Amino acid sequence: FIEYKHPQQTSFARLGTLKQIFGFAGEVIGPSQPIVATLGDDITLLCHLEPAQDVSELTTEWTRSDLNPRFVHVWRAGQELVDMKHKSFKGRTTLFTEELQRGNVSLRLSRVRLSDKGTYRCFIPALKKQTDIQLVVGAVSQPEVRISGMDGDTGGAVLQCESAGWYPEPELLWLDGEGKLLSAGPPETVRGPDDLYTVSSRVTVEKRHNNTFTCRVQQNNINQTRETQILIHVPGKLGL
């Protein structure tokens, strides 16, 4: 069965689309601040037309200029052009197709990877309008603290803290029970083949009023902090 469309109907439809294209005086809008995601998250890269306009019949391109091919997601003629997209994004991107009529061309990105970090461009070629969105990807883990031994000179306890699976590179701090920084040597940081960082540090603590100690690992670029406390009994020096 072949549906027949009168040529005049087709012309009216094309005329309507042309009016949309040449009559649009708005902008494509994205977030003004970087989007921060954690490894494995499902996120949305926001992008919409303002004022709202039906773009369901127009081509929408999501790209990243540092990739080859640069296409992350291409929507054209009512469907995604899967063969055009970069292989690392296959099966992980979708548009909110029911929202295209309202000018929402946001991209849903699933199972975020470290390699997803970068600057994405939301572009509607027919309107010659675009916006760039920066995605920052991080990874975090809970630090583990243990007593690794005793200091023979001071009689204090040697605490060991380690936290594996961070990105970007984090910093490690030791705090006493009052929240004051403890003096410790520079932490050891190792970057693994998966690009994730493992950070570790040792500190010697002596007898004091409060024997609660905290290992804090933080990464300010992704606004993430993890900390673990340990409560110990530290014998004082002879005569104290």
C-alpha positions as CSV (number, residue, x, y, z in Angstrom):
1,F,0.0,0.0,0.0
2,I,1.5,3.3,-1.1
3,E,0.2,6.5,0.5
4,Y,-0.4,9.3,-2.0
5,K,0.5,12.8,-1.0
6,H,-0.8,15.7,-3.1
7,P,2.2,17.8,-4.3
8,Q,0.5,20.9,-2.8
9,Q,0.5,19.2,0.7
10,T,4.2,18.5,0.4
11,S,4.9,22.0,-0.7
12,F,3.0,23.4,2.3
13,A,5.0,21.2,4.7
14,R,8.3,22.4,3.2
15,L,7.1,26.0,3.2
16,G,6.3,25.6,6.9
17,T,9.8,24.3,7.6
18,L,11.4,27.1,5.6
19,K,9.4,29.7,7.6
20,Q,10.8,28.1,10.8
21,I,14.3,28.2,9.6
22,F,14.4,31.8,8.2
23,G,12.0,33.2,10.8
24,F,14.0,32.0,13.9
25,A,15.7,34.8,15.7
26,G,16.4,33.0,19.0
27,E,19.4,31.1,20.4
28,V,20.5,27.6,21.3
29,I,21.1,27.6,25.0
30,G,23.2,25.4,27.2
31,P,24.4,25.5,30.8
32,S,26.8,28.3,31.7
33,Q,28.8,26.1,34.1
34,P,30.6,22.8,33.4
35,I,28.5,19.6,34.0
36,V,30.2,17.4,36.6
37,A,29.6,13.7,36.4
38,T,31.0,10.7,38.3
39,L,32.2,7.5,36.6
40,G,29.3,5.3,35.7
41,D,26.6,8.0,36.0
42,D,23.8,8.6,33.5
43,I,23.6,12.3,32.8
44,T,21.9,14.8,30.5
45,L,23.8,17.5,28.5
46,L,21.2,20.2,28.5
47,C,20.5,22.1,25.2
48,H,17.3,23.9,24.1
49,L,16.1,26.6,21.8
50,E,14.9,29.9,23.2
51,P,12.3,30.8,22.4
52,A,11.0,27.2,22.0
53,Q,10.5,26.0,18.5
54,D,9.7,22.7,16.8
55,V,12.9,21.1,15.5
56,S,11.6,17.6,15.0
57,E,12.1,17.9,11.2
58,L,15.5,19.6,11.5
59,T,19.0,18.0,11.8
60,T,20.6,18.1,15.2
61,E,24.3,17.4,15.7
62,W,26.1,16.7,18.9
63,T,29.9,16.7,18.3
64,R,33.3,16.8,20.0
65,S,36.0,18.4,18.0
66,D,38.8,16.3,19.5
67,L,37.3,13.0,18.2
68,N,37.6,11.4,14.8
69,P,34.8,11.1,13.7
70,R,33.6,14.0,15.7
71,F,30.0,13.0,15.9
72,V,28.5,11.9,19.2
73,H,24.9,11.8,18.1
74,V,23.2,12.9,14.8
75,W,19.5,13.2,14.4
76,R,18.2,13.6,10.8
77,A,14.9,13.0,9.0
78,G,13.3,11.6,12.2
79,Q,16.0,9.1,13.1
80,E,19.5,8.7,14.5
81,L,22.3,8.2,12.0
82,V,24.1,5.6,14.0
83,D,26.8,4.9,11.4
84,M,28.1,8.5,11.7
85,K,28.8,8.4,15.4
86,H,32.1,7.8,17.2
87,K,32.3,4.1,18.2
88,S,32.9,4.9,21.9
89,F,29.3,6.4,22.1
90,K,27.4,3.6,20.4
91,G,24.5,2.4,22.5
92,R,25.0,5.2,25.1
93,T,23.3,8.3,23.7
94,T,19.7,9.3,23.1
95,L,17.7,12.4,22.4
96,F,14.3,13.2,24.1
97,T,12.5,12.8,20.8
98,E,9.1,13.6,22.3
99,E,10.6,17.0,23.4
100,L,12.0,18.0,20.0
101,Q,8.7,19.8,19.1
102,R,9.3,22.0,22.1
103,G,12.9,22.8,21.1
104,N,14.5,20.5,23.6
105,V,17.6,18.9,22.0
106,S,19.3,17.8,25.2
107,L,21.5,14.6,25.0
108,R,21.2,11.7,27.4
109,L,24.6,10.0,28.0
110,S,24.6,6.7,29.8
111,R,27.3,4.9,31.7
112,V,29.8,7.8,31.8
113,R,33.4,7.0,31.1
114,L,36.6,8.9,31.9
115,S,37.1,9.4,28.1
116,D,33.8,11.2,27.9
117,K,35.3,14.4,29.4
118,G,35.6,17.3,27.0
119,T,33.7,20.0,25.3
120,Y,30.5,19.0,23.4
121,R,28.8,21.1,20.7
122,C,25.1,21.2,20.3
123,F,24.4,22.4,16.7
124,I,21.4,22.8,14.5
125,P,22.8,23.4,11.0
126,A,19.7,24.8,9.4
127,L,19.4,27.5,12.0
128,K,23.2,28.1,12.1
129,K,22.9,28.1,15.9
130,Q,25.1,26.3,18.4
131,T,26.3,26.2,22.0
132,D,29.2,24.4,23.7
133,I,28.9,22.4,26.9
134,Q,31.8,21.3,29.0
135,L,31.7,17.9,30.7
136,V,34.0,17.1,33.7
137,V,34.2,13.5,34.7
138,G,35.5,12.3,38.1
139,A,35.9,9.1,40.1
140,V,35.9,8.7,43.9
141,S,36.4,6.0,46.5
142,Q,36.3,5.7,50.3
143,P,39.7,5.8,52.0
144,E,40.8,2.9,54.2
145,V,42.7,3.6,57.4
146,R,44.6,1.2,59.6
147,I,47.4,1.1,62.2
148,S,50.5,0.0,60.4
149,G,52.8,-0.1,63.4
150,M,54.3,1.8,66.4
151,D,57.1,4.4,66.3
152,G,60.0,3.2,68.5
153,D,61.3,6.7,69.2
154,T,58.1,8.5,70.2
155,G,55.9,5.5,71.2
156,G,53.2,6.9,68.9
157,A,51.1,4.9,66.4
158,V,51.8,5.0,62.7
159,L,48.5,5.3,60.7
160,Q,48.3,4.3,57.1
161,C,45.6,5.7,54.8
162,E,45.0,4.6,51.2
163,S,42.3,5.4,48.7
164,A,42.2,3.9,45.2
165,G,40.1,4.8,42.1
166,W,40.2,8.6,42.0
167,Y,40.1,11.0,39.0
168,P,41.4,13.6,38.6
169,E,44.3,13.3,41.0
170,P,43.2,14.0,44.5
171,E,44.9,15.4,47.6
172,L,45.1,13.6,51.0
173,L,44.9,15.3,54.4
174,W,45.2,14.1,58.0
175,L,43.1,15.8,60.8
176,D,43.0,15.3,64.5
177,G,39.9,15.1,66.6
178,E,39.5,18.9,66.7
179,G,39.7,19.2,62.9
180,K,43.2,20.5,62.9
181,L,45.6,19.5,60.2
182,L,48.3,17.0,61.2
183,S,51.9,17.3,59.9
184,A,52.6,14.4,57.5
185,G,54.9,13.8,54.7
186,P,53.8,14.2,51.1
187,P,51.4,11.5,50.0
188,E,52.4,8.9,47.4
189,T,50.3,9.0,44.3
190,V,50.2,6.3,41.6
191,R,48.3,6.5,38.3
192,G,47.1,3.1,37.1
193,P,46.7,1.8,33.5
194,D,43.0,2.7,33.8
195,D,44.0,6.4,34.4
196,L,42.6,6.2,38.0
197,Y,44.7,7.4,40.8
198,T,45.6,5.7,44.1
199,V,46.8,8.0,46.9
200,S,48.3,6.9,50.2
201,S,50.0,8.5,53.2
202,R,51.4,7.7,56.7
203,V,51.3,9.8,59.8
204,T,52.7,9.2,63.3
205,V,50.3,10.3,66.1
206,E,51.1,10.6,69.8
207,K,48.9,10.7,72.9
208,R,46.6,13.7,73.1
209,H,43.3,14.7,74.6
210,N,41.2,13.3,71.7
211,N,42.4,10.1,69.9
212,T,40.1,10.3,66.9
213,F,41.9,10.8,63.6
214,T,40.6,11.4,60.2
215,C,42.0,10.7,56.7
216,R,40.3,13.0,54.2
217,V,40.7,12.6,50.4
218,Q,39.3,15.4,48.2
219,Q,39.2,16.6,44.7
220,N,38.1,20.2,44.3
221,N,37.6,20.2,40.5
222,I,34.7,17.8,40.9
223,N,33.7,19.0,44.4
224,Q,34.1,15.6,46.0
225,T,35.4,14.6,49.4
226,R,35.6,11.3,51.2
227,E,36.9,10.7,54.7
228,T,37.3,7.9,57.2
229,Q,37.8,8.2,60.9
230,I,39.7,5.9,63.3
231,L,39.6,5.9,67.1
232,I,42.7,4.5,68.7
233,H,44.4,4.4,72.1
234,V,47.9,5.8,71.9
235,P,50.2,5.1,74.8
236,G,52.0,8.2,76.0
237,K,55.7,8.6,76.6
238,L,57.1,7.3,79.8
239,G,56.3,9.7,82.6
240,L,53.4,11.4,80.9
